[in-house]
């Protein structure tokens, strides 16, 4: 297909391409076959991450007129969104969003038809959607979390009926993104309420909610253990080797390596956290979307850099180009 840059060794040409900003990549693919092949290589974005020059974006699942079939890629620096092509499916679902192995992975978490519980993946290397494997068990309203380094997505709990009503389940599964394959895991020790939150850290998958216990799956021993739930919230975020609980009391930091809790400060009102749709990590901050009476509100939570300080709450204008309501999100590194 020819050299990347005539007159230059391909090693130098590669070094030039990987350093170009993310917003230019779509146009770069159109320059020639060599550049298109280079940007579609699985090593391209891995090299950007290794060189610590990858850029972060927030992918937000949008609900427009009651239908969830569009995803907005949000550039925080420019405060603008790029809308991805529609998800090519005839059925409507709320999805959990995860970013694994340069792919946005959507797992249907609320469906009316158990025959259509397949994964959808958007590959940023070729700018295309594709359908993935179906979940091995029929579950709704489950918790999920991604092991980005391992290329895995864990799913656990939920209920066994369509939409909002059903019996709680203890079942759990894991999805291998590169192999497009599901593996059934051992059942949890206890039933976790629907709409629990999933977190992954240090080889462990946590299922947390408002119940008295937390279920923890150890990926090395492939076994579950039950912990006491000292948080009891519907909003958790994993970041900076910590868990953050966003509750009515305020922002709570949990150092899981030392099993220590720290209260970082109160939110503006007692019910402030109750209206949070999601929180995802961007850089050293937590990007938060809240549902308001009219529209949505976006802000950044900045945990304290020094001991004894409180967190900072920074307001953000509504992103340009965002349509409908943002209901779930994942952070991209490209």
Backbone bond lengths (Angstrom), bond angles and torsions (degrees), N, CA, C in turn:
res aa  C-N    CA-C-N  psi(-1)  N-CA   C-N-CA  omega(-1)  CA-C   N-CA-C  phi
1 X - - - 1.462 - - 1.522 111.80 -
2 X 1.328 117.56 1.77 1.455 119.99 177.69 1.504 112.63 91.44
3 X 1.331 116.11 167.00 1.459 121.10 -179.00 1.523 110.51 -76.26
4 X 1.326 115.71 161.16 1.459 120.78 179.24 1.520 111.09 -69.46
5 X 1.324 116.38 -45.53 1.459 122.59 177.29 1.526 108.27 -132.77
6 X 1.334 118.63 112.82 1.468 120.77 179.73 1.532 111.14 -53.74
7 X 1.330 115.28 130.30 1.461 120.22 179.18 1.510 114.31 91.20
8 X 1.354 117.36 -7.63 1.461 120.97 178.32 1.526 110.17 -118.55
9 X 1.331 117.75 143.69 1.468 119.35 172.82 1.527 109.87 -60.69
10 X 1.324 116.84 146.24 1.459 120.53 -178.34 1.534 112.55 -60.36
11 X 1.345 117.12 -27.64 1.465 119.39 178.40 1.531 110.48 -62.29
12 X 1.340 116.46 -41.21 1.462 119.87 178.41 1.525 111.15 -72.33
13 X 1.337 116.08 -37.76 1.460 119.81 177.01 1.515 112.06 -61.18
14 X 1.324 115.86 -40.92 1.464 121.33 177.26 1.527 110.23 -61.79
15 X 1.329 117.29 -44.11 1.465 121.54 179.99 1.533 111.18 -60.96
16 X 1.329 116.40 -33.28 1.465 120.01 177.83 1.527 111.40 -71.04
17 X 1.328 116.39 -46.53 1.468 120.58 -176.07 1.526 112.29 -63.22
18 X 1.324 118.04 -45.00 1.463 119.89 -174.13 1.529 112.14 -66.16
19 X 1.338 117.40 -17.02 1.461 120.89 -177.60 1.531 113.46 -93.70
20 X 1.329 117.83 -2.86 1.457 120.37 179.50 1.532 110.00 -77.99
21 X 1.340 116.69 146.45 1.462 120.83 -172.83 1.520 112.02 -65.61
22 X 1.317 114.52 152.47 1.460 122.04 -173.96 1.521 112.75 -59.17
23 X 1.325 118.31 -37.86 1.468 121.24 -177.54 1.514 113.24 -61.94
24 X 1.334 117.73 -18.50 1.466 120.84 -178.56 1.520 113.26 -92.80
25 X 1.336 118.42 -5.65 1.465 120.40 -170.40 1.521 113.09 -65.33
26 X 1.331 118.37 -37.74 1.469 120.01 179.44 1.529 110.82 -60.72
27 X 1.328 116.76 -41.01 1.466 120.32 178.94 1.533 111.82 -71.80
28 X 1.326 116.44 -34.54 1.465 119.80 -179.61 1.529 111.40 -62.88
29 X 1.341 116.25 -35.43 1.464 119.69 -179.74 1.530 111.75 -63.86
30 X 1.327 117.35 -22.81 1.471 121.41 -177.24 1.532 113.00 -88.91
31 X 1.335 117.85 -6.81 1.467 120.28 -175.32 1.523 111.27 -67.48
32 X 1.332 117.14 -50.71 1.472 121.08 -179.58 1.516 109.10 -162.69
33 X 1.332 116.00 169.69 1.459 121.13 -178.26 1.524 111.84 -64.27
34 X 1.321 117.31 -35.31 1.466 121.05 -178.61 1.528 111.01 -65.65
35 X 1.328 115.94 -43.70 1.462 119.27 179.99 1.535 110.31 -69.16
36 X 1.314 116.67 -39.21 1.459 121.02 178.94 1.530 110.09 -60.75
37 X 1.352 116.29 -44.21 1.464 120.08 179.36 1.519 111.61 -65.82
38 X 1.337 116.57 -37.99 1.464 120.46 -179.53 1.523 110.88 -64.28
39 X 1.345 117.19 -44.97 1.461 120.45 -177.92 1.529 112.62 -72.53
40 X 1.327 116.83 -21.21 1.460 119.92 176.92 1.527 112.49 -88.21
41 X 1.326 116.42 -6.46 1.462 120.41 179.77 1.525 109.96 -65.44
42 X 1.335 118.06 138.33 1.474 119.91 178.24 1.520 112.76 -63.94
43 X 1.340 116.77 -15.87 1.463 119.91 -178.35 1.532 112.56 -87.52
44 X 1.337 117.52 -14.22 1.464 120.40 -173.30 1.532 111.50 -61.87
45 X 1.352 116.67 -55.15 1.461 119.84 -177.70 1.525 111.52 -75.76
46 X 1.333 117.25 -24.96 1.459 119.75 173.76 1.527 110.44 -65.03
47 X 1.344 116.08 -38.06 1.460 120.17 178.89 1.524 110.93 -68.35
48 X 1.342 117.32 -38.88 1.464 120.33 177.05 1.536 110.36 -61.66
49 X 1.322 116.35 -40.16 1.460 119.67 178.60 1.522 110.85 -68.02
50 X 1.332 116.94 -40.49 1.474 120.34 179.64 1.518 111.26 -62.93
51 X 1.343 116.65 -37.22 1.455 121.45 179.89 1.530 112.71 -81.10
52 X 1.331 115.65 -0.91 1.470 121.93 179.75 1.533 111.45 61.49
53 X 1.342 116.02 37.48 1.463 120.38 177.20 1.533 111.17 -120.49
54 X 1.331 116.83 8.68 1.458 118.91 178.18 1.529 108.99 -67.76
55 X 1.331 115.74 150.12 1.462 122.16 -178.87 1.526 109.59 -106.60
56 X 1.318 115.58 149.57 1.453 120.89 -178.84 1.523 111.18 -103.76
57 X 1.323 114.74 140.29 1.446 123.01 173.69 1.523 107.99 -135.77
58 X 1.330 116.31 161.80 1.465 121.04 174.30 1.517 108.50 -112.43
59 X 1.333 116.94 120.39 1.468 121.73 175.30 1.527 108.08 -91.47
60 X 1.325 116.73 120.86 1.465 121.09 -177.37 1.528 110.39 -116.30
61 X 1.326 115.81 123.66 1.462 121.10 173.23 1.516 108.77 -71.34
62 X 1.341 117.62 128.64 1.450 122.45 -176.04 1.520 111.70 -106.28
63 X 1.319 115.92 138.43 1.461 122.14 171.25 1.525 107.61 -107.95
64 X 1.335 115.71 113.44 1.459 121.84 -178.55 1.526 108.33 -120.62
65 X 1.330 116.79 117.97 1.468 122.52 -178.34 1.525 111.36 53.93
66 X 1.337 116.29 40.16 1.457 121.25 176.59 1.515 115.11 80.29
67 X 1.324 118.05 3.32 1.468 121.69 -178.01 1.531 109.05 -116.24
68 X 1.335 116.55 131.78 1.472 121.92 179.79 1.521 108.94 -108.58
69 X 1.321 117.55 86.91 1.464 119.02 179.73 1.528 112.72 -136.18
70 X 1.345 117.34 11.95 1.455 120.19 179.40 1.523 110.34 -128.28
71 X 1.338 114.77 150.14 1.462 121.38 178.26 1.523 108.60 -127.06
72 X 1.326 116.20 132.25 1.463 122.00 177.20 1.523 109.31 -104.54
73 X 1.341 116.88 130.67 1.459 121.75 175.91 1.525 107.37 -98.80
74 X 1.305 116.34 113.36 1.462 122.88 -170.32 1.521 111.46 -98.70
75 X 1.325 116.14 122.44 1.461 123.92 174.80 1.527 107.06 -95.99
76 X 1.335 117.15 108.52 1.462 120.61 -174.80 1.514 112.31 -67.95
77 X 1.336 117.65 -34.38 1.460 119.87 -178.72 1.522 111.52 -65.12
78 X 1.333 116.64 -39.03 1.460 120.66 -179.81 1.526 112.58 -95.46
79 X 1.325 116.45 -5.43 1.466 122.69 -178.47 1.529 111.79 50.81
80 X 1.325 115.32 45.76 1.466 120.41 -179.45 1.521 109.82 -140.62
81 X 1.340 114.87 158.92 1.462 121.35 -176.55 1.530 111.47 -117.63
82 X 1.305 115.50 143.52 1.459 122.78 168.19 1.522 106.86 -108.86
83 X 1.326 117.49 128.50 1.463 121.60 -176.75 1.526 109.74 -92.60
84 X 1.325 116.56 125.13 1.460 120.72 177.73 1.535 109.95 -74.96
85 X 1.339 117.36 161.04 1.476 119.80 174.72 1.531 110.17 -56.60
86 X 1.338 117.98 152.70 1.469 120.49 -179.80 1.521 111.86 -57.10
87 X 1.321 116.42 146.75 1.461 120.55 174.46 1.526 107.30 -65.64
88 X 1.336 118.64 122.16 1.475 120.79 -171.88 1.522 113.39 -79.29
89 X 1.315 116.47 68.30 1.456 121.02 179.12 1.519 109.59 -137.38
90 X 1.331 116.17 149.29 1.457 120.98 -179.70 1.528 111.78 -86.66
91 X 1.338 117.17 -17.09 1.457 118.19 -177.42 1.524 110.02 -100.61
92 X 1.314 114.68 156.96 1.453 121.56 -177.54 1.525 109.35 -107.71
93 X 1.309 116.17 135.06 1.453 120.84 179.28 1.516 109.55 -151.66
94 X 1.327 115.33 157.49 1.460 120.36 164.29 1.520 106.52 -87.38
95 X 1.316 116.94 134.79 1.455 121.62 -177.24 1.525 110.67 -115.10
96 X 1.332 115.89 151.06 1.451 121.43 162.09 1.524 107.57 -88.39
97 X 1.327 116.73 137.70 1.468 121.99 -177.31 1.524 109.98 -107.48
98 X 1.336 116.16 133.33 1.459 121.60 175.48 1.524 109.19 -140.20
99 X 1.316 116.57 150.09 1.468 121.63 177.36 1.524 108.01 -115.74
100 X 1.345 115.16 114.61 1.454 121.49 -176.14 1.528 108.87 -141.21
101 X 1.344 116.07 129.12 1.471 121.70 175.61 1.527 112.11 54.09
102 X 1.331 116.26 48.94 1.462 123.97 178.22 1.524 113.20 62.09
103 X 1.322 116.48 22.10 1.466 120.62 179.26 1.523 109.81 -128.43
104 X 1.334 115.52 139.83 1.451 121.14 169.83 1.521 107.14 -85.91
105 X 1.326 116.75 122.33 1.462 121.72 -176.19 1.525 108.71 -112.98
106 X 1.329 115.85 124.68 1.464 122.35 178.91 1.521 109.04 -109.55
107 X 1.342 116.45 123.02 1.462 122.00 178.92 1.518 107.71 -111.09
108 X 1.350 119.41 120.96 1.471 120.59 -177.51 1.524 111.47 -68.42
109 X 1.328 116.34 120.23 1.454 120.60 -174.22 1.523 112.46 -107.70
110 X 1.319 117.53 -9.45 1.469 120.77 -179.68 1.525 108.18 -146.43
111 X 1.331 116.30 102.07 1.464 122.05 -174.70 1.519 111.11 -130.27
112 X 1.330 115.27 154.63 1.464 121.04 175.45 1.527 111.44 -101.56
113 X 1.331 117.85 -5.14 1.462 121.41 -174.81 1.528 108.49 -136.40
114 X 1.330 116.77 113.79 1.459 121.63 -176.39 1.519 113.25 -70.33
115 X 1.324 118.36 -12.28 1.471 120.81 -179.59 1.529 112.10 -82.89
116 X 1.339 117.34 -6.68 1.456 120.07 -174.28 1.531 112.42 -119.53
117 X 1.329 116.38 29.12 1.464 120.30 -176.46 1.529 111.67 -89.17
118 X 1.324 116.61 53.44 1.456 120.99 -179.78 1.529 110.75 -98.62
119 X 1.308 114.59 158.27 1.457 122.32 179.46 1.525 109.39 -82.28
120 X 1.356 116.13 149.40 1.458 121.41 171.96 1.522 108.51 -120.95
121 X 1.348 115.72 136.44 1.453 121.05 -177.06 1.522 110.43 -126.80
122 X 1.339 115.71 135.44 1.462 121.18 173.54 1.518 107.89 -111.26
123 X 1.342 115.56 118.27 1.459 121.78 -178.59 1.527 108.69 -93.74
124 X 1.321 117.13 112.39 1.462 120.71 -178.06 1.521 112.39 -71.11
125 X 1.325 117.87 -18.73 1.460 120.51 178.60 1.518 111.87 -69.40
126 X 1.358 116.99 -30.94 1.466 119.66 -179.66 1.526 112.36 -123.35
127 X 1.337 117.12 4.92 1.475 122.92 175.85 1.523 112.12 55.59
128 X 1.340 116.54 48.11 1.464 120.35 -178.88 1.526 110.90 -140.06
129 X 1.359 114.61 148.98 1.449 122.18 170.93 1.534 109.44 -88.99
130 X 1.323 116.36 150.56 1.459 120.94 168.47 1.522 109.08 -147.45
131 X 1.311 115.50 155.11 1.454 120.90 179.58 1.513 110.19 -87.93
132 X 1.335 116.17 135.95 1.455 121.37 178.24 1.513 111.93 -104.19
133 X 1.320 115.51 -171.14 1.464 121.94 -175.72 1.524 111.58 -69.90
134 X 1.330 115.69 153.33 1.460 121.43 176.41 1.525 110.15 -77.25
135 X 1.328 115.17 150.17 1.454 120.11 174.76 1.528 109.45 -65.68
136 X 1.333 117.99 141.67 1.468 120.19 -175.46 1.517 113.98 -73.61
137 X 1.335 117.01 -16.79 1.459 121.02 -179.50 1.519 109.56 -129.93
138 X 1.320 115.52 150.29 1.467 120.71 179.46 1.521 108.25 -86.21
139 X 1.336 115.86 107.73 1.457 121.99 179.45 1.518 108.99 -136.13
140 X 1.309 116.74 148.24 1.457 123.34 173.00 1.527 108.74 -129.35
141 X 1.326 115.03 156.64 1.473 121.66 173.71 1.526 112.65 55.62
142 X 1.330 117.31 39.76 1.459 122.39 -177.52 1.533 111.18 -89.91
143 X 1.323 115.49 170.48 1.457 122.60 172.26 1.527 108.59 -94.43
144 X 1.334 116.87 148.14 1.463 119.80 177.44 1.518 109.87 -147.28
145 X 1.337 116.13 155.63 1.458 121.61 178.75 1.525 108.36 -158.07
146 X 1.334 115.74 152.97 1.470 121.30 -175.34 1.518 111.49 -109.12
147 X 1.314 115.17 136.98 1.457 123.90 165.85 1.526 105.98 -98.67
148 X 1.332 116.74 90.76 1.461 121.02 -172.42 1.522 112.14 -62.56
149 X 1.328 117.75 -41.15 1.462 120.56 -179.15 1.519 111.61 -66.41
150 X 1.332 116.45 -37.79 1.458 120.13 -179.67 1.510 114.09 -84.34
151 X 1.338 117.63 -10.28 1.463 121.02 -179.29 1.515 113.07 71.77
152 X 1.343 117.25 32.11 1.453 121.88 -174.57 1.525 111.25 -124.33
153 X 1.338 115.90 151.86 1.456 122.33 173.54 1.522 108.16 -127.92
154 X 1.337 115.72 124.86 1.465 121.68 -178.45 1.525 110.08 -99.11
155 X 1.336 115.00 143.91 1.465 122.87 179.95 1.519 108.10 -133.26
156 X 1.338 117.35 135.90 1.459 119.13 178.92 1.514 113.12 -155.85
157 X 1.336 115.82 147.07 1.465 121.94 175.32 1.511 113.15 78.70
158 X 1.334 115.81 -155.56 1.460 121.29 -177.23 1.517 111.48 96.36
159 X 1.344 115.77 -155.59 1.461 120.08 177.92 1.524 110.29 -137.58
160 X 1.340 116.75 175.91 1.465 121.69 -167.45 1.522 114.21 -111.01
161 X 1.330 118.15 17.27 1.460 120.09 -178.74 1.523 110.10 -123.36
162 X 1.335 115.31 171.93 1.452 119.59 178.87 1.521 110.69 -72.89
163 X 1.315 114.16 147.16 1.455 122.43 175.83 1.526 112.40 52.44
164 X 1.335 119.14 -124.42 1.455 121.20 -161.96 1.525 115.27 -95.34
165 X 1.329 119.79 -8.79 1.458 120.17 -172.49 1.524 109.75 -122.52
166 X 1.333 116.52 133.39 1.455 120.09 179.02 1.512 111.52 176.13
167 X 1.334 115.31 177.73 1.448 122.09 178.87 1.522 110.01 -90.33
168 X 1.322 119.29 135.05 1.463 120.38 179.28 1.525 110.93 -63.40
169 X 1.322 116.53 148.88 1.464 121.85 -178.64 1.527 109.93 -124.88
170 X 1.332 115.61 157.22 1.460 121.70 177.54 1.522 112.19 -105.13
171 X 1.321 117.23 2.60 1.457 121.44 -172.34 1.527 112.08 -72.27
172 X 1.336 114.89 156.28 1.460 121.92 -179.32 1.523 109.43 -150.50
173 X 1.331 116.03 152.58 1.466 122.43 -179.10 1.517 109.08 -147.08
174 X 1.332 116.12 166.25 1.458 121.20 176.18 1.525 108.46 -135.95
175 X 1.332 116.29 138.85 1.465 122.76 -177.69 1.517 109.33 -111.33
176 X 1.345 116.03 126.23 1.457 122.66 175.23 1.524 107.88 -92.84
177 X 1.330 116.94 113.06 1.460 121.40 -172.26 1.520 111.46 -66.85
178 X 1.318 118.59 -45.51 1.465 121.04 -176.81 1.524 112.35 -69.62
179 X 1.322 117.25 -34.44 1.466 120.48 179.96 1.528 112.03 -89.84
180 X 1.349 117.57 -8.71 1.466 122.55 -176.50 1.528 109.98 50.30
181 X 1.327 114.69 54.57 1.463 120.18 -173.64 1.526 110.42 -141.84
182 X 1.346 115.45 137.07 1.459 122.11 176.00 1.528 110.27 -98.09
183 X 1.324 115.80 147.39 1.460 122.23 175.75 1.524 107.64 -130.23
184 X 1.329 116.69 129.36 1.467 121.25 179.18 1.522 109.38 -77.77
185 X 1.329 116.83 131.70 1.455 122.66 179.23 1.530 110.39 -100.34
186 X 1.327 117.66 164.14 1.475 119.19 173.13 1.518 110.95 -59.23
187 X 1.330 116.58 151.17 1.458 120.87 178.92 1.529 110.73 -66.67
188 X 1.331 115.29 151.50 1.456 120.75 174.47 1.530 110.19 -67.19
189 X 1.323 116.22 161.28 1.470 120.64 179.65 1.520 111.58 -72.06
190 X 1.329 116.74 -33.76 1.464 120.80 -176.70 1.524 110.08 -129.08
191 X 1.324 116.07 160.84 1.457 121.45 173.69 1.529 108.70 -79.51
192 X 1.336 116.40 126.21 1.460 120.83 176.78 1.524 108.96 -101.59
193 X 1.328 115.93 140.22 1.454 119.85 -177.15 1.529 111.15 -62.81
194 X 1.348 118.03 149.73 1.468 120.57 175.57 1.518 111.77 -56.63
195 X 1.323 115.32 153.17 1.461 124.09 178.72 1.538 112.80 68.64
196 X 1.338 115.79 24.95 1.457 118.68 170.46 1.525 109.39 -67.86
197 X 1.321 116.39 166.53 1.458 122.02 -178.72 1.522 109.33 -106.80
198 X 1.336 117.01 139.24 1.454 121.62 176.73 1.520 111.08 -105.06
199 X 1.330 116.81 140.12 1.458 123.23 175.43 1.524 108.50 -134.90
200 X 1.328 116.52 150.20 1.463 120.24 177.01 1.519 108.98 -128.99
201 X 1.335 116.36 132.46 1.467 120.87 178.20 1.522 109.73 -160.41
202 X 1.334 116.14 138.31 1.465 122.17 174.46 1.525 112.53 50.80
203 X 1.344 115.99 43.54 1.456 120.08 176.38 1.509 115.25 77.01
204 X 1.333 117.48 12.19 1.463 120.46 -177.78 1.529 110.75 -125.99
205 X 1.340 115.55 140.37 1.463 124.08 177.29 1.524 107.98 -104.83
206 X 1.344 115.99 118.83 1.463 122.19 -178.03 1.525 109.45 -104.43
207 X 1.339 116.37 133.94 1.464 122.80 172.91 1.528 106.78 -113.97
208 X 1.356 115.65 113.52 1.465 121.07 -170.10 1.521 109.89 -130.83
209 X 1.316 116.06 145.57 1.458 120.45 177.72 1.508 110.52 -160.36
210 X 1.356 115.50 -139.35 1.464 120.30 -177.82 1.520 112.19 -99.47
211 X 1.333 117.36 -0.40 1.458 120.30 -179.11 1.526 110.66 -74.88
212 X 1.317 116.93 175.52 1.463 121.46 -176.05 1.520 113.02 -77.73
213 X 1.327 117.24 -11.51 1.465 119.70 -175.76 1.524 111.90 -129.05
214 X 1.320 114.80 162.69 1.464 123.75 174.40 1.520 107.06 -122.18
215 X 1.330 116.67 132.85 1.461 120.73 175.98 1.527 109.20 -96.55
216 X 1.338 117.02 133.07 1.461 122.31 -176.56 1.524 109.35 -127.61
217 X 1.347 115.53 120.73 1.465 120.70 178.54 1.522 109.19 -101.38
218 X 1.324 116.50 124.63 1.466 122.60 177.31 1.527 108.06 -91.89
219 X 1.344 116.63 114.11 1.462 120.15 -175.56 1.525 112.71 -69.55
220 X 1.332 117.52 -16.61 1.467 120.55 -179.98 1.527 111.31 -84.58
221 X 1.315 116.86 -41.17 1.467 120.31 179.18 1.524 112.50 -94.62
222 X 1.347 116.44 -8.92 1.469 122.85 -177.82 1.529 110.92 52.77
223 X 1.314 115.29 47.25 1.458 120.57 -179.99 1.526 109.73 -139.79
224 X 1.344 115.59 156.37 1.458 122.86 179.89 1.523 110.33 -102.87
225 X 1.323 115.79 148.28 1.456 121.09 167.21 1.523 108.16 -134.31
226 X 1.323 116.21 156.37 1.455 122.05 -177.52 1.522 109.94 -108.36
227 X 1.341 116.59 130.26 1.460 122.48 177.99 1.525 110.24 -115.68
228 X 1.302 115.35 157.94 1.463 120.19 173.54 1.527 109.39 -71.85
229 X 1.320 116.53 137.58 1.460 121.47 178.28 1.531 109.38 -92.78
230 X 1.328 116.10 108.15 1.467 120.96 179.89 1.528 111.93 -97.63
231 X 1.341 117.01 4.70 1.468 120.92 -175.59 1.525 112.25 -106.32
232 X 1.352 115.21 -59.52 1.464 123.13 -179.38 1.526 111.52 56.20
233 X 1.313 114.31 76.80 1.463 121.15 179.68 1.515 108.15 -148.15
234 X 1.338 115.49 164.75 1.464 120.58 174.82 1.518 111.35 -99.44
235 X 1.336 118.32 1.59 1.459 120.32 -176.09 1.528 110.36 -131.74
236 X 1.336 115.21 116.08 1.457 121.96 176.88 1.522 108.80 -134.42
237 X 1.323 116.37 151.66 1.464 122.52 175.83 1.524 108.01 -138.65
238 X 1.331 116.24 138.76 1.456 121.15 175.37 1.524 108.65 -101.20
239 X 1.352 116.82 125.09 1.462 120.22 -177.26 1.519 110.58 -162.87
240 X 1.348 115.14 144.83 1.467 121.61 170.44 1.529 112.41 54.61
241 X 1.351 116.04 40.11 1.465 122.45 -179.33 1.533 111.66 59.73
242 X 1.322 114.77 33.08 1.463 122.28 177.86 1.529 108.81 -141.69
243 X 1.336 115.73 161.90 1.455 122.16 164.77 1.521 107.22 -106.32
244 X 1.316 116.53 141.56 1.459 121.19 175.82 1.525 108.67 -119.02
245 X 1.312 115.32 126.62 1.458 122.37 177.97 1.524 108.13 -103.20
246 X 1.331 117.07 123.94 1.456 122.82 179.45 1.532 106.77 -105.32
247 X 1.322 116.12 100.89 1.460 120.49 -172.87 1.517 110.57 -128.68
248 X 1.340 115.30 -179.19 1.447 119.54 178.08 1.517 113.00 -64.37
249 X 1.319 115.93 -25.11 1.465 119.77 178.28 1.523 112.08 -74.22
250 X 1.334 116.15 -26.68 1.457 120.74 -178.13 1.520 111.14 135.39
251 X 1.325 116.30 -156.26 1.455 121.96 -178.92 1.525 109.44 -95.12
252 X 1.350 115.59 121.14 1.461 121.68 -178.25 1.523 108.91 -116.09
253 X 1.313 117.08 131.41 1.468 122.68 178.96 1.522 109.19 -104.30
254 X 1.345 115.27 133.48 1.464 120.46 178.31 1.522 109.05 -121.67
255 X 1.311 116.76 117.18 1.459 123.12 175.67 1.525 107.09 -88.97
256 X 1.361 116.77 100.27 1.460 119.62 -173.47 1.525 112.34 -71.91
257 X 1.338 118.44 -23.08 1.458 119.93 179.18 1.533 111.42 -70.30
258 X 1.353 116.74 -30.77 1.463 120.96 -179.91 1.530 112.81 -113.31
259 X 1.336 116.03 1.27 1.469 121.70 179.72 1.530 110.82 54.09
260 X 1.349 115.99 52.30 1.460 121.45 -178.30 1.528 110.68 -124.16
261 X 1.338 115.65 138.77 1.464 122.59 176.83 1.523 109.82 -105.58
262 X 1.339 115.61 144.54 1.462 120.42 175.03 1.518 109.17 -142.52
263 X 1.319 116.93 128.78 1.459 122.24 177.11 1.529 108.59 -85.81
264 X 1.346 116.44 123.53 1.457 120.83 -173.73 1.531 113.84 -100.88
265 X 1.317 117.57 -2.48 1.453 119.30 178.43 1.515 112.86 134.09
266 X 1.320 116.05 162.59 1.466 122.27 -178.12 1.518 111.07 -89.91
267 X 1.343 115.86 154.15 1.454 121.99 173.06 1.531 109.09 -81.71
268 X 1.346 117.76 167.98 1.479 120.11 -175.83 1.520 113.92 -55.80
269 X 1.337 118.23 -36.61 1.460 121.85 178.14 1.527 109.02 -136.41
270 X 1.347 117.01 164.44 1.462 121.00 -177.56 1.524 112.57 -65.06
271 X 1.336 116.91 -31.42 1.465 119.80 -177.91 1.534 112.27 -100.12
272 X 1.326 117.98 13.37 1.475 121.78 -176.79 1.524 111.43 -57.87
273 X 1.332 117.91 -46.01 1.464 121.65 -176.59 1.529 112.57 -71.51
274 X 1.342 116.62 -20.95 1.472 119.78 -176.78 1.520 112.27 -64.41
275 X 1.337 117.91 -23.78 1.464 121.12 -176.11 1.528 112.73 -99.70
276 X 1.334 117.56 12.39 1.466 120.73 179.47 1.524 110.16 -76.01
277 X 1.328 116.54 126.33 1.469 121.05 173.68 1.518 111.32 -80.49
278 X 1.332 116.64 -44.53 1.467 120.44 179.70 1.524 109.36 -163.04
279 X 1.325 114.77 163.03 1.453 122.58 170.97 1.516 108.54 -139.84
280 X 1.330 117.65 132.03 1.465 121.99 178.53 1.529 108.72 -133.39
281 X 1.317 115.49 155.38 1.453 121.05 -176.37 1.525 110.50 -86.65
282 X 1.331 116.13 131.80 1.466 122.48 174.64 1.526 106.65 -133.59
283 X 1.327 115.88 111.82 1.454 119.23 -176.72 1.510 110.40 63.60
284 X 1.328 116.67 -125.74 1.470 120.63 178.50 1.524 111.75 -104.83
285 X 1.342 115.93 23.39 1.467 120.82 -179.28 1.524 110.21 -129.72
286 X 1.323 116.17 168.90 1.465 123.07 177.16 1.524 108.32 -114.84
287 X 1.334 116.14 117.83 1.463 122.92 179.44 1.526 108.39 -84.98
288 X 1.339 116.49 125.30 1.468 121.71 -172.80 1.522 110.09 -123.55
289 X 1.332 115.62 137.09 1.465 122.54 173.43 1.524 108.68 -117.03
290 X 1.345 116.23 128.14 1.462 121.99 179.28 1.526 110.67 -118.68
291 X 1.331 116.14 141.07 1.458 122.53 178.11 1.523 109.25 -86.50
292 X 1.332 115.96 125.29 1.459 120.98 -179.07 1.529 109.87 -112.69
293 X 1.336 116.50 171.33 1.469 120.64 177.57 1.527 109.73 -59.45
294 X 1.320 116.34 -40.77 1.460 121.32 175.90 1.532 108.53 -123.69
295 X 1.330 115.31 105.70 1.458 120.17 177.92 1.516 113.54 79.17
296 X 1.326 115.49 -156.53 1.458 121.88 -177.09 1.517 110.14 -130.79
297 X 1.324 114.41 160.58 1.459 121.23 179.59 1.526 108.40 -123.92
298 X 1.337 116.42 136.35 1.459 121.63 -179.19 1.522 109.29 -119.87
299 X 1.328 115.46 144.52 1.463 119.36 179.26 1.521 109.69 -157.82
300 X 1.324 115.46 170.72 1.455 123.00 176.17 1.528 109.03 -117.98
301 X 1.336 115.89 134.54 1.449 121.75 169.92 1.522 107.47 -102.32
302 X 1.313 115.86 123.00 1.463 120.41 179.52 1.528 108.79 -111.20
303 X 1.355 117.32 106.04 1.469 119.53 178.63 1.531 110.80 -60.56
304 X 1.318 117.42 153.09 1.465 119.86 -177.30 1.521 112.21 -64.97
305 X 1.323 115.78 143.94 1.457 120.95 178.63 1.514 112.10 -85.56
306 X 1.341 116.59 -21.06 1.456 120.91 -179.75 1.527 110.37 -127.73
307 X 1.309 115.10 151.47 1.458 121.22 -178.64 1.528 110.29 -63.26
308 X 1.317 115.61 137.82 1.456 120.05 178.27 1.516 113.91 95.39
309 X 1.342 117.91 -15.87 1.460 120.91 178.97 1.521 110.45 -83.31
310 X 1.319 117.06 161.07 1.456 121.77 174.43 1.530 109.02 -97.97
311 X 1.342 116.54 167.10 1.464 119.90 -179.83 1.529 110.35 -78.03
312 X 1.335 116.09 163.44 1.461 121.32 177.45 1.518 109.30 -109.72
313 X 1.327 116.93 141.02 1.455 123.39 177.46 1.524 108.10 -114.26
314 X 1.346 116.16 115.19 1.464 121.74 -173.97 1.521 109.48 -116.82
315 X 1.331 117.36 119.77 1.455 121.65 179.45 1.518 112.41 -73.63
316 X 1.351 116.86 149.23 1.462 123.67 179.27 1.525 108.49 -129.53
317 X 1.302 116.76 137.48 1.464 119.88 175.31 1.525 110.15 -67.75
318 X 1.335 116.34 151.53 1.458 120.55 178.50 1.523 109.75 -56.55
319 X 1.343 118.31 127.89 1.466 120.97 -177.01 1.522 112.57 -58.23
320 X 1.326 116.17 137.66 1.459 121.20 176.79 1.523 109.78 -66.31
321 X 1.324 116.35 134.65 1.460 121.07 177.66 1.508 114.88 88.86
322 X 1.346 118.29 -5.87 1.458 120.47 178.95 1.525 109.43 -72.59
323 X 1.323 116.15 131.32 1.460 121.61 -178.96 1.520 109.38 -114.73
324 X 1.329 116.83 144.65 1.456 119.67 176.64 1.515 112.31 64.12
325 X 1.346 115.34 -148.93 1.463 122.13 -178.62 1.519 110.49 -110.70
326 X 1.337 116.38 138.04 1.465 121.50 174.39 1.524 107.72 -88.26
327 X 1.339 117.82 122.43 1.461 120.25 -172.42 1.519 113.66 -117.35
328 X 1.331 118.19 -16.59 1.472 121.00 176.03 1.526 107.11 -156.69
329 X 1.332 116.70 160.46 1.457 118.58 -174.80 1.517 111.95 -156.90
330 X 1.329 114.45 162.97 1.463 122.97 173.84 1.515 108.29 -145.41
331 X 1.323 117.47 149.58 1.460 122.31 178.34 1.514 110.18 -93.15
332 X 1.341 116.26 131.35 1.463 121.51 179.10 1.520 110.06 -100.22
333 X 1.340 115.57 148.85 1.460 122.99 171.98 1.527 106.78 -126.78
334 X 1.330 117.79 103.77 1.471 121.56 -174.51 1.526 111.05 -130.22
